[in-house]
């Protein structure tokens, strides 16, 4: 029971999830503005503006730096993890999304090719990764939220 109490009252965890939550809400709002539709899936989905992964890890890293010190081992570890997550979001996961677009087009065009008629796969998810600007915006959001909340 003490563990749950400490977990709930952990400032760093709270800041981290506040940043994630705000980034996800912003995705819904921006989709509403740009696409003129309310897409609740944007709240739980990956990809899009701003990167909630980047907001989460940079809020974590900034909160650790503010609480433990910029020269601490904890800050160094959290910053390294943040860099890996943000690189992955704009690199590997973005490439996977581009490949999904190409494969979806091939599957959609299968009716023109007898050899591809057997493919019965559903459409692959295309919005997986982030552009560098989405990652940067998420990182700035995380830093801002950590500085405001801490």
C-alpha positions in Angstrom: 0.0 0.0 0.0 2.9 2.3 0.8 4.2 1.7 -2.8 1.0 2.9 -4.4 0.9 6.0 -2.2 4.5 6.8 -3.1 3.8 6.2 -6.8 0.8 8.5 -6.8 2.7 11.2 -5.0 5.8 11.0 -7.2 6.2 14.5 -8.7 8.3 13.2 -11.6 5.8 10.5 -12.6 3.0 13.1 -12.4 4.8 15.6 -14.6 5.6 12.9 -17.1 2.0 11.8 -17.5 0.7 15.3 -17.5 2.9 16.0 -20.5 1.8 12.9 -22.2 -1.9 13.7 -21.5 -1.6 17.3 -22.8 0.2 16.2 -26.0 -2.5 13.7 -26.7 -5.3 16.3 -26.1 -3.5 18.6 -28.5 -3.5 15.9 -31.1 -7.3 15.7 -30.9 -7.7 19.5 -31.0 -5.3 19.9 -34.0 -7.1 17.1 -35.8 -10.4 18.8 -35.1 -9.0 22.1 -36.5 -7.2 20.7 -39.6 -9.5 17.8 -40.6 -12.7 19.3 -39.3 -13.6 16.1 -37.5 -13.5 14.9 -33.9 -11.3 11.8 -33.9 -11.1 10.3 -30.4 -8.6 7.7 -31.6 -6.1 10.5 -31.9 -6.1 10.5 -28.1 -4.7 7.0 -27.9 -3.0 6.7 -31.3 0.6 7.2 -32.1 2.1 9.7 -34.6 0.9 13.2 -35.2 1.6 16.6 -33.8 3.0 17.0 -31.2 4.8 13.8 -30.4 3.5 12.6 -27.0 6.5 10.2 -26.7 8.8 13.2 -27.0 6.7 15.2 -24.6 6.7 12.3 -22.1 10.5 11.6 -22.2 11.6 15.3 -22.2 9.2 16.1 -19.3 10.7 13.1 -17.4 14.3 14.2 -18.2 13.7 17.9 -17.3 11.9 17.0 -14.1 14.8 14.7 -13.1 17.2 17.4 -13.9 15.3 20.0 -11.9 14.9 17.6 -8.9 18.2 15.6 -8.9 20.5 18.1 -10.6 21.8 18.5 -14.1 25.0 16.7 -13.2 23.3 13.7 -11.7 23.5 10.1 -12.9 19.7 10.0 -13.0 19.5 13.0 -15.3 22.2 11.5 -17.6 20.2 8.2 -17.8 16.9 10.0 -18.5 18.4 12.2 -21.1 19.9 9.2 -22.9 16.6 7.4 -22.9 14.9 10.5 -24.2 17.3 10.8 -27.1 16.8 7.1 -28.1 13.0 7.5 -27.9 13.0 10.7 -30.0 15.4 9.2 -32.6 13.3 6.1 -32.9 10.1 8.2 -33.3 11.4 10.3 -36.1 13.6 7.6 -37.7 12.6 4.0 -37.4 8.9 4.4 -36.7 8.5 7.1 -39.4 10.1 4.7 -41.9 7.7 1.9 -40.9 4.8 4.3 -41.5 6.1 5.1 -45.0 6.6 1.4 -45.8 3.0 0.8 -44.6 1.7 3.5 -47.1 3.5 1.7 -49.9 2.3 -1.7 -48.9 -1.3 -0.4 -48.5 -1.1 1.0 -52.1 0.2 -2.4 -53.4 -2.7 -4.2 -51.6 -5.2 -1.7 -52.9 -3.9 -2.2 -56.5 -4.1 -6.0 -56.1 -7.2 -6.1 -58.3 -5.0 -5.2 -61.3 -2.7 -8.2 -60.6 -3.8 -11.8 -60.6 -0.9 -12.9 -58.5 -1.8 -10.5 -55.7 -5.6 -11.4 -55.5 -4.9 -13.8 -52.6 -3.8 -11.0 -50.2 -6.5 -10.6 -47.7 -4.6 -8.4 -45.1 -6.3 -5.4 -43.6 -4.8 -2.0 -44.2 -1.6 -1.4 -42.2 -1.4 1.5 -39.8 0.4 4.4 -41.6 0.6 7.0 -38.8 3.2 5.5 -36.6 6.2 7.8 -36.4 6.8 11.5 -36.4 8.4 14.2 -38.5 11.3 15.9 -36.9 9.1 19.0 -36.3 6.5 16.9 -34.4 9.3 15.4 -32.3 10.8 18.9 -31.6 7.3 20.3 -30.7 6.7 17.4 -28.3 10.1 17.8 -26.7 9.5 21.6 -26.2 6.1 20.8 -24.7 7.6 18.4 -22.3 10.3 20.8 -21.2 7.8 23.6 -20.7 5.4 21.4 -18.7 8.1 20.1 -16.4 9.3 23.7 -15.7 5.8 24.9 -15.1 4.6 22.0 -12.9 7.9 21.4 -10.9 
